[in-house]
Amino acid sequence: MAEKLNMLKFQCRSVGFDCDFTAKGKTEDEILAQCAAHATKDHNMKPEEITEELKGKIKSNIHKSWF
């Protein structure tokens, strides 16, 4: 149960996409990796389009999750 309290969560919608994708992980790096894979697969973004500015927006919208 304690593991679930340490989870982090990010929702794609929180950075302006009309998208229901949610990334969950134990670290910020896990979330960023999931987001990069999602962005290239589902939003047809090229890796170079995942800018430091976008990564910053993602990081600022990662929140602790109870589940």
PyMOL Python script that loads the backbone (N, CA, C, O; Angstrom):
from pymol import cmd

cmd.read_pdbstr("""\
ATOM      1  N   MET A   1       0.821  -1.200   0.000  1.00  0.00           N
ATOM      2  CA  MET A   1       0.000   0.000   0.000  1.00  0.00           C
ATOM      3  C   MET A   1       0.859   1.255   0.000  1.00  0.00           C
ATOM      4  O   MET A   1       0.520   2.225  -0.678  1.00  0.00           O
ATOM      5  N   ALA A   2       1.955   1.265   0.736  1.00  0.00           N
ATOM      6  CA  ALA A   2       2.815   2.448   0.797  1.00  0.00           C
ATOM      7  C   ALA A   2       3.372   2.799  -0.573  1.00  0.00           C
ATOM      8  O   ALA A   2       3.588   3.973  -0.871  1.00  0.00           O
ATOM      9  N   GLU A   3       3.610   1.776  -1.424  1.00  0.00           N
ATOM     10  CA  GLU A   3       4.126   2.046  -2.770  1.00  0.00           C
ATOM     11  C   GLU A   3       3.189   2.953  -3.545  1.00  0.00           C
ATOM     12  O   GLU A   3       3.641   3.832  -4.279  1.00  0.00           O
ATOM     13  N   LYS A   4       1.919   2.753  -3.393  1.00  0.00           N
ATOM     14  CA  LYS A   4       0.953   3.557  -4.133  1.00  0.00           C
ATOM     15  C   LYS A   4       0.989   5.015  -3.692  1.00  0.00           C
ATOM     16  O   LYS A   4       0.674   5.903  -4.484  1.00  0.00           O
ATOM     17  N   LEU A   5       1.363   5.274  -2.459  1.00  0.00           N
ATOM     18  CA  LEU A   5       1.417   6.647  -1.970  1.00  0.00           C
ATOM     19  C   LEU A   5       2.572   7.417  -2.590  1.00  0.00           C
ATOM     20  O   LEU A   5       2.561   8.648  -2.609  1.00  0.00           O
ATOM     21  N   ASN A   6       3.564   6.701  -3.096  1.00  0.00           N
ATOM     22  CA  ASN A   6       4.730   7.348  -3.684  1.00  0.00           C
ATOM     23  C   ASN A   6       4.620   7.508  -5.196  1.00  0.00           C
ATOM     24  O   ASN A   6       5.589   7.898  -5.847  1.00  0.00           O
ATOM     25  N   MET A   7       3.472   7.218  -5.753  1.00  0.00           N
ATOM     26  CA  MET A   7       3.304   7.301  -7.194  1.00  0.00           C
ATOM     27  C   MET A   7       3.169   8.751  -7.651  1.00  0.00           C
ATOM     28  O   MET A   7       2.639   9.604  -6.939  1.00  0.00           O
ATOM     29  N   LEU A   8       3.661   8.997  -8.854  1.00  0.00           N
ATOM     30  CA  LEU A   8       3.502  10.291  -9.494  1.00  0.00           C
ATOM     31  C   LEU A   8       2.580  10.116 -10.687  1.00  0.00           C
ATOM     32  O   LEU A   8       2.488   9.030 -11.260  1.00  0.00           O
ATOM     33  N   LYS A   9       1.904  11.185 -11.054  1.00  0.00           N
ATOM     34  CA  LYS A   9       0.930  11.108 -12.139  1.00  0.00           C
ATOM     35  C   LYS A   9       1.001  12.383 -12.974  1.00  0.00           C
ATOM     36  O   LYS A   9       1.189  13.481 -12.451  1.00  0.00           O
ATOM     37  N   PHE A  10       0.845  12.206 -14.280  1.00  0.00           N
ATOM     38  CA  PHE A  10       0.798  13.336 -15.211  1.00  0.00           C
ATOM     39  C   PHE A  10      -0.329  13.083 -16.202  1.00  0.00           C
ATOM     40  O   PHE A  10      -0.487  11.966 -16.695  1.00  0.00           O
ATOM     41  N   GLN A  11      -1.107  14.112 -16.493  1.00  0.00           N
ATOM     42  CA  GLN A  11      -2.178  14.004 -17.486  1.00  0.00           C
ATOM     43  C   GLN A  11      -1.850  14.903 -18.673  1.00  0.00           C
ATOM     44  O   GLN A  11      -1.571  16.090 -18.504  1.00  0.00           O
ATOM     45  N   CYS A  12      -1.887  14.343 -19.848  1.00  0.00           N
ATOM     46  CA  CYS A  12      -1.569  15.066 -21.082  1.00  0.00           C
ATOM     47  C   CYS A  12      -2.420  16.335 -21.213  1.00  0.00           C
ATOM     48  O   CYS A  12      -1.947  17.374 -21.673  1.00  0.00           O
ATOM     49  N   ARG A  13      -3.655  16.223 -20.808  1.00  0.00           N
ATOM     50  CA  ARG A  13      -4.592  17.344 -20.887  1.00  0.00           C
ATOM     51  C   ARG A  13      -4.075  18.577 -20.127  1.00  0.00           C
ATOM     52  O   ARG A  13      -4.407  19.709 -20.481  1.00  0.00           O
ATOM     53  N   SER A  14      -3.267  18.356 -19.091  1.00  0.00           N
ATOM     54  CA  SER A  14      -2.804  19.471 -18.256  1.00  0.00           C
ATOM     55  C   SER A  14      -1.802  20.389 -18.957  1.00  0.00           C
ATOM     56  O   SER A  14      -1.501  21.470 -18.451  1.00  0.00           O
ATOM     57  N   VAL A  15      -1.281  19.971 -20.116  1.00  0.00           N
ATOM     58  CA  VAL A  15      -0.393  20.851 -20.885  1.00  0.00           C
ATOM     59  C   VAL A  15      -1.028  21.286 -22.203  1.00  0.00           C
ATOM     60  O   VAL A  15      -0.338  21.717 -23.126  1.00  0.00           O
ATOM     61  N   GLY A  16      -2.349  21.167 -22.274  1.00  0.00           N
ATOM     62  CA  GLY A  16      -3.062  21.760 -23.397  1.00  0.00           C
ATOM     63  C   GLY A  16      -3.517  20.830 -24.509  1.00  0.00           C
ATOM     64  O   GLY A  16      -4.133  21.285 -25.473  1.00  0.00           O
ATOM     65  N   PHE A  17      -3.230  19.548 -24.400  1.00  0.00           N
ATOM     66  CA  PHE A  17      -3.695  18.618 -25.428  1.00  0.00           C
ATOM     67  C   PHE A  17      -5.095  18.111 -25.085  1.00  0.00           C
ATOM     68  O   PHE A  17      -5.413  17.896 -23.916  1.00  0.00           O
ATOM     69  N   ASP A  18      -5.916  17.925 -26.093  1.00  0.00           N
ATOM     70  CA  ASP A  18      -7.239  17.333 -25.905  1.00  0.00           C
ATOM     71  C   ASP A  18      -7.045  15.823 -25.928  1.00  0.00           C
ATOM     72  O   ASP A  18      -7.300  15.169 -26.939  1.00  0.00           O
ATOM     73  N   CYS A  19      -6.590  15.277 -24.803  1.00  0.00           N
ATOM     74  CA  CYS A  19      -6.112  13.905 -24.762  1.00  0.00           C
ATOM     75  C   CYS A  19      -6.312  13.356 -23.356  1.00  0.00           C
ATOM     76  O   CYS A  19      -6.106  14.066 -22.371  1.00  0.00           O
ATOM     77  N   ASP A  20      -6.714  12.090 -23.265  1.00  0.00           N
ATOM     78  CA  ASP A  20      -6.978  11.463 -21.974  1.00  0.00           C
ATOM     79  C   ASP A  20      -5.805  10.648 -21.440  1.00  0.00           C
ATOM     80  O   ASP A  20      -5.956   9.934 -20.449  1.00  0.00           O
ATOM     81  N   PHE A  21      -4.640  10.741 -22.079  1.00  0.00           N
ATOM     82  CA  PHE A  21      -3.469   9.971 -21.640  1.00  0.00           C
ATOM     83  C   PHE A  21      -3.036  10.379 -20.236  1.00  0.00           C
ATOM     84  O   PHE A  21      -2.989  11.563 -19.903  1.00  0.00           O
ATOM     85  N   THR A  22      -2.722   9.377 -19.423  1.00  0.00           N
ATOM     86  CA  THR A  22      -2.176   9.604 -18.087  1.00  0.00           C
ATOM     87  C   THR A  22      -0.941   8.731 -17.918  1.00  0.00           C
ATOM     88  O   THR A  22      -0.978   7.526 -18.167  1.00  0.00           O
ATOM     89  N   ALA A  23       0.147   9.351 -17.495  1.00  0.00           N
ATOM     90  CA  ALA A  23       1.377   8.612 -17.185  1.00  0.00           C
ATOM     91  C   ALA A  23       1.479   8.482 -15.679  1.00  0.00           C
ATOM     92  O   ALA A  23       1.188   9.423 -14.941  1.00  0.00           O
ATOM     93  N   LYS A  24       1.899   7.296 -15.224  1.00  0.00           N
ATOM     94  CA  LYS A  24       2.093   7.058 -13.796  1.00  0.00           C
ATOM     95  C   LYS A  24       3.444   6.400 -13.603  1.00  0.00           C
ATOM     96  O   LYS A  24       3.847   5.546 -14.393  1.00  0.00           O
ATOM     97  N   GLY A  25       4.137   6.794 -12.560  1.00  0.00           N
ATOM     98  CA  GLY A  25       5.429   6.191 -12.274  1.00  0.00           C
ATOM     99  C   GLY A  25       5.935   6.611 -10.913  1.00  0.00           C
ATOM    100  O   GLY A  25       5.307   7.406 -10.214  1.00  0.00           O
ATOM    101  N   LYS A  26       7.080   6.063 -10.550  1.00  0.00           N
ATOM    102  CA  LYS A  26       7.677   6.369  -9.253  1.00  0.00           C
ATOM    103  C   LYS A  26       8.617   7.563  -9.330  1.00  0.00           C
ATOM    104  O   LYS A  26       8.889   8.208  -8.317  1.00  0.00           O
ATOM    105  N   THR A  27       9.123   7.865 -10.544  1.00  0.00           N
ATOM    106  CA  THR A  27      10.069   8.972 -10.690  1.00  0.00           C
ATOM    107  C   THR A  27       9.647   9.891 -11.834  1.00  0.00           C
ATOM    108  O   THR A  27       8.875   9.516 -12.717  1.00  0.00           O
ATOM    109  N   GLU A  28      10.178  11.099 -11.783  1.00  0.00           N
ATOM    110  CA  GLU A  28       9.938  12.067 -12.851  1.00  0.00           C
ATOM    111  C   GLU A  28      10.467  11.529 -14.179  1.00  0.00           C
ATOM    112  O   GLU A  28       9.836  11.715 -15.220  1.00  0.00           O
ATOM    113  N   ASP A  29      11.629  10.858 -14.146  1.00  0.00           N
ATOM    114  CA  ASP A  29      12.204  10.311 -15.374  1.00  0.00           C
ATOM    115  C   ASP A  29      11.301   9.252 -16.011  1.00  0.00           C
ATOM    116  O   ASP A  29      11.196   9.183 -17.235  1.00  0.00           O
ATOM    117  N   GLU A  30      10.650   8.427 -15.185  1.00  0.00           N
ATOM    118  CA  GLU A  30       9.707   7.430 -15.716  1.00  0.00           C
ATOM    119  C   GLU A  30       8.557   8.130 -16.430  1.00  0.00           C
ATOM    120  O   GLU A  30       8.149   7.722 -17.518  1.00  0.00           O
ATOM    121  N   ILE A  31       8.043   9.179 -15.813  1.00  0.00           N
ATOM    122  CA  ILE A  31       6.929   9.929 -16.406  1.00  0.00           C
ATOM    123  C   ILE A  31       7.367  10.556 -17.725  1.00  0.00           C
ATOM    124  O   ILE A  31       6.651  10.466 -18.723  1.00  0.00           O
ATOM    125  N   LEU A  32       8.541  11.193 -17.738  1.00  0.00           N
ATOM    126  CA  LEU A  32       9.025  11.846 -18.960  1.00  0.00           C
ATOM    127  C   LEU A  32       9.219  10.836 -20.087  1.00  0.00           C
ATOM    128  O   LEU A  32       8.912  11.135 -21.241  1.00  0.00           O
ATOM    129  N   ALA A  33       9.721   9.651 -19.772  1.00  0.00           N
ATOM    130  CA  ALA A  33       9.910   8.620 -20.795  1.00  0.00           C
ATOM    131  C   ALA A  33       8.567   8.177 -21.370  1.00  0.00           C
ATOM    132  O   ALA A  33       8.431   8.016 -22.583  1.00  0.00           O
ATOM    133  N   GLN A  34       7.583   7.983 -20.507  1.00  0.00           N
ATOM    134  CA  GLN A  34       6.242   7.605 -20.985  1.00  0.00           C
ATOM    135  C   GLN A  34       5.652   8.704 -21.853  1.00  0.00           C
ATOM    136  O   GLN A  34       5.027   8.428 -22.877  1.00  0.00           O
ATOM    137  N   CYS A  35       5.852   9.950 -21.441  1.00  0.00           N
ATOM    138  CA  CYS A  35       5.312  11.082 -22.200  1.00  0.00           C
ATOM    139  C   CYS A  35       5.969  11.203 -23.572  1.00  0.00           C
ATOM    140  O   CYS A  35       5.301  11.486 -24.566  1.00  0.00           O
ATOM    141  N   ALA A  36       7.278  10.986 -23.617  1.00  0.00           N
ATOM    142  CA  ALA A  36       7.986  11.054 -24.903  1.00  0.00           C
ATOM    143  C   ALA A  36       7.471   9.980 -25.851  1.00  0.00           C
ATOM    144  O   ALA A  36       7.228  10.253 -27.026  1.00  0.00           O
ATOM    145  N   ALA A  37       7.304   8.762 -25.347  1.00  0.00           N
ATOM    146  CA  ALA A  37       6.787   7.674 -26.185  1.00  0.00           C
ATOM    147  C   ALA A  37       5.364   7.986 -26.646  1.00  0.00           C
ATOM    148  O   ALA A  37       5.015   7.758 -27.804  1.00  0.00           O
ATOM    149  N   HIS A  38       4.556   8.502 -25.741  1.00  0.00           N
ATOM    150  CA  HIS A  38       3.167   8.852 -26.077  1.00  0.00           C
ATOM    151  C   HIS A  38       3.121   9.969 -27.115  1.00  0.00           C
ATOM    152  O   HIS A  38       2.347   9.899 -28.070  1.00  0.00           O
ATOM    153  N   ALA A  39       3.942  10.992 -26.933  1.00  0.00           N
ATOM    154  CA  ALA A  39       3.935  12.136 -27.851  1.00  0.00           C
ATOM    155  C   ALA A  39       4.305  11.721 -29.269  1.00  0.00           C
ATOM    156  O   ALA A  39       3.692  12.181 -30.233  1.00  0.00           O
ATOM    157  N   THR A  40       5.315  10.845 -29.400  1.00  0.00           N
ATOM    158  CA  THR A  40       5.720  10.434 -30.742  1.00  0.00           C
ATOM    159  C   THR A  40       4.709   9.480 -31.369  1.00  0.00           C
ATOM    160  O   THR A  40       4.455   9.544 -32.572  1.00  0.00           O
ATOM    161  N   LYS A  41       4.133   8.594 -30.554  1.00  0.00           N
ATOM    162  CA  LYS A  41       3.190   7.602 -31.090  1.00  0.00           C
ATOM    163  C   LYS A  41       1.808   8.199 -31.355  1.00  0.00           C
ATOM    164  O   LYS A  41       1.251   8.020 -32.438  1.00  0.00           O
ATOM    165  N   ASP A  42       1.257   8.905 -30.372  1.00  0.00           N
ATOM    166  CA  ASP A  42      -0.139   9.329 -30.451  1.00  0.00           C
ATOM    167  C   ASP A  42      -0.355  10.760 -30.934  1.00  0.00           C
ATOM    168  O   ASP A  42      -1.438  11.104 -31.408  1.00  0.00           O
ATOM    169  N   HIS A  43       0.676  11.590 -30.811  1.00  0.00           N
ATOM    170  CA  HIS A  43       0.549  12.977 -31.279  1.00  0.00           C
ATOM    171  C   HIS A  43       1.426  13.248 -32.500  1.00  0.00           C
ATOM    172  O   HIS A  43       1.527  14.380 -32.974  1.00  0.00           O
ATOM    173  N   ASN A  44       2.062  12.177 -32.998  1.00  0.00           N
ATOM    174  CA  ASN A  44       2.913  12.264 -34.184  1.00  0.00           C
ATOM    175  C   ASN A  44       3.982  13.337 -34.068  1.00  0.00           C
ATOM    176  O   ASN A  44       4.339  13.973 -35.059  1.00  0.00           O
ATOM    177  N   MET A  45       4.495  13.540 -32.855  1.00  0.00           N
ATOM    178  CA  MET A  45       5.565  14.520 -32.640  1.00  0.00           C
ATOM    179  C   MET A  45       6.906  13.855 -32.924  1.00  0.00           C
ATOM    180  O   MET A  45       7.107  12.674 -32.642  1.00  0.00           O
ATOM    181  N   LYS A  46       7.813  14.639 -33.485  1.00  0.00           N
ATOM    182  CA  LYS A  46       9.176  14.174 -33.685  1.00  0.00           C
ATOM    183  C   LYS A  46       9.945  14.415 -32.392  1.00  0.00           C
ATOM    184  O   LYS A  46       9.614  15.334 -31.642  1.00  0.00           O
ATOM    185  N   PRO A  47      10.969  13.603 -32.117  1.00  0.00           N
ATOM    186  CA  PRO A  47      11.730  13.792 -30.874  1.00  0.00           C
ATOM    187  C   PRO A  47      12.224  15.224 -30.665  1.00  0.00           C
ATOM    188  O   PRO A  47      12.244  15.716 -29.537  1.00  0.00           O
ATOM    189  N   GLU A  48      12.620  15.892 -31.748  1.00  0.00           N
ATOM    190  CA  GLU A  48      13.116  17.271 -31.612  1.00  0.00           C
ATOM    191  C   GLU A  48      12.007  18.272 -31.270  1.00  0.00           C
ATOM    192  O   GLU A  48      12.288  19.401 -30.867  1.00  0.00           O
ATOM    193  N   GLU A  49      10.754  17.856 -31.432  1.00  0.00           N
ATOM    194  CA  GLU A  49       9.631  18.722 -31.053  1.00  0.00           C
ATOM    195  C   GLU A  49       9.334  18.665 -29.555  1.00  0.00           C
ATOM    196  O   GLU A  49       8.573  19.478 -29.029  1.00  0.00           O
ATOM    197  N   ILE A  50       9.943  17.697 -28.883  1.00  0.00           N
ATOM    198  CA  ILE A  50       9.784  17.591 -27.429  1.00  0.00           C
ATOM    199  C   ILE A  50      10.882  18.459 -26.816  1.00  0.00           C
ATOM    200  O   ILE A  50      11.940  17.974 -26.418  1.00  0.00           O
ATOM    201  N   THR A  51      10.596  19.741 -26.755  1.00  0.00           N
ATOM    202  CA  THR A  51      11.578  20.742 -26.358  1.00  0.00           C
ATOM    203  C   THR A  51      11.764  20.786 -24.847  1.00  0.00           C
ATOM    204  O   THR A  51      10.998  20.191 -24.090  1.00  0.00           O
ATOM    205  N   GLU A  52      12.799  21.503 -24.431  1.00  0.00           N
ATOM    206  CA  GLU A  52      13.028  21.694 -22.998  1.00  0.00           C
ATOM    207  C   GLU A  52      11.851  22.452 -22.381  1.00  0.00           C
ATOM    208  O   GLU A  52      11.488  22.211 -21.229  1.00  0.00           O
ATOM    209  N   GLU A  53      11.256  23.368 -23.150  1.00  0.00           N
ATOM    210  CA  GLU A  53      10.090  24.107 -22.659  1.00  0.00           C
ATOM    211  C   GLU A  53       8.923  23.155 -22.387  1.00  0.00           C
ATOM    212  O   GLU A  53       8.266  23.259 -21.352  1.00  0.00           O
ATOM    213  N   LEU A  54       8.667  22.230 -23.313  1.00  0.00           N
ATOM    214  CA  LEU A  54       7.587  21.256 -23.127  1.00  0.00           C
ATOM    215  C   LEU A  54       7.899  20.340 -21.944  1.00  0.00           C
ATOM    216  O   LEU A  54       7.021  20.043 -21.134  1.00  0.00           O
ATOM    217  N   LYS A  55       9.149  19.896 -21.849  1.00  0.00           N
ATOM    218  CA  LYS A  55       9.542  19.056 -20.715  1.00  0.00           C
ATOM    219  C   LYS A  55       9.317  19.810 -19.401  1.00  0.00           C
ATOM    220  O   LYS A  55       8.883  19.218 -18.412  1.00  0.00           O
ATOM    221  N   GLY A  56       9.609  21.099 -19.389  1.00  0.00           N
ATOM    222  CA  GLY A  56       9.387  21.907 -18.190  1.00  0.00           C
ATOM    223  C   GLY A  56       7.918  21.979 -17.823  1.00  0.00           C
ATOM    224  O   GLY A  56       7.558  21.898 -16.649  1.00  0.00           O
ATOM    225  N   LYS A  57       7.063  22.132 -18.840  1.00  0.00           N
ATOM    226  CA  LYS A  57       5.611  22.145 -18.585  1.00  0.00           C
ATOM    227  C   LYS A  57       5.150  20.812 -18.023  1.00  0.00           C
ATOM    228  O   LYS A  57       4.334  20.756 -17.103  1.00  0.00           O
ATOM    229  N   ILE A  58       5.683  19.747 -18.588  1.00  0.00           N
ATOM    230  CA  ILE A  58       5.317  18.412 -18.104  1.00  0.00           C
ATOM    231  C   ILE A  58       5.751  18.261 -16.644  1.00  0.00           C
ATOM    232  O   ILE A  58       4.964  17.851 -15.791  1.00  0.00           O
ATOM    233  N   LYS A  59       7.015  18.597 -16.371  1.00  0.00           N
ATOM    234  CA  LYS A  59       7.526  18.469 -14.998  1.00  0.00           C
ATOM    235  C   LYS A  59       6.694  19.266 -14.001  1.00  0.00           C
ATOM    236  O   LYS A  59       6.430  18.797 -12.894  1.00  0.00           O
ATOM    237  N   SER A  60       6.281  20.467 -14.391  1.00  0.00           N
ATOM    238  CA  SER A  60       5.517  21.300 -13.455  1.00  0.00           C
ATOM    239  C   SER A  60       4.086  20.791 -13.257  1.00  0.00           C
ATOM    240  O   SER A  60       3.376  21.255 -12.365  1.00  0.00           O
ATOM    241  N   ASN A  61       3.672  19.840 -14.090  1.00  0.00           N
ATOM    242  CA  ASN A  61       2.320  19.278 -13.967  1.00  0.00           C
ATOM    243  C   ASN A  61       2.325  17.826 -13.502  1.00  0.00           C
ATOM    244  O   ASN A  61       1.307  17.140 -13.592  1.00  0.00           O
ATOM    245  N   ILE A  62       3.461  17.359 -13.009  1.00  0.00           N
ATOM    246  CA  ILE A  62       3.533  16.031 -12.401  1.00  0.00           C
ATOM    247  C   ILE A  62       3.142  16.189 -10.940  1.00  0.00           C
ATOM    248  O   ILE A  62       3.680  17.036 -10.228  1.00  0.00           O
ATOM    249  N   HIS A  63       2.204  15.367 -10.506  1.00  0.00           N
ATOM    250  CA  HIS A  63       1.684  15.475  -9.152  1.00  0.00           C
ATOM    251  C   HIS A  63       1.739  14.127  -8.436  1.00  0.00           C
ATOM    252  O   HIS A  63       1.708  13.072  -9.068  1.00  0.00           O
ATOM    253  N   LYS A  64       1.820  14.181  -7.138  1.00  0.00           N
ATOM    254  CA  LYS A  64       1.728  12.951  -6.350  1.00  0.00           C
ATOM    255  C   LYS A  64       0.323  12.397  -6.488  1.00  0.00           C
ATOM    256  O   LYS A  64      -0.656  13.140  -6.556  1.00  0.00           O
ATOM    257  N   SER A  65       0.248  11.089  -6.528  1.00  0.00           N
ATOM    258  CA  SER A  65      -1.037  10.435  -6.718  1.00  0.00           C
ATOM    259  C   SER A  65      -1.272   9.415  -5.615  1.00  0.00           C
ATOM    260  O   SER A  65      -0.350   8.732  -5.168  1.00  0.00           O
ATOM    261  N   TRP A  66      -2.508   9.329  -5.191  1.00  0.00           N
ATOM    262  CA  TRP A  66      -2.890   8.327  -4.187  1.00  0.00           C
ATOM    263  C   TRP A  66      -3.201   6.999  -4.831  1.00  0.00           C
ATOM    264  O   TRP A  66      -3.347   5.996  -4.132  1.00  0.00           O
ATOM    265  N   PHE A  67      -3.310   6.965  -6.175  1.00  0.00           N
ATOM    266  CA  PHE A  67      -3.605   5.705  -6.858  1.00  0.00           C
ATOM    267  C   PHE A  67      -3.084   5.754  -8.265  1.00  0.00           C
ATOM    268  O   PHE A  67      -3.231   4.787  -9.012  1.00  0.00           O
TER     269      PHE A  67
END
""", "prot")
cmd.dss("prot")
cmd.show_as("cartoon", "prot")
cmd.util.cbc("prot")
cmd.orient("prot")
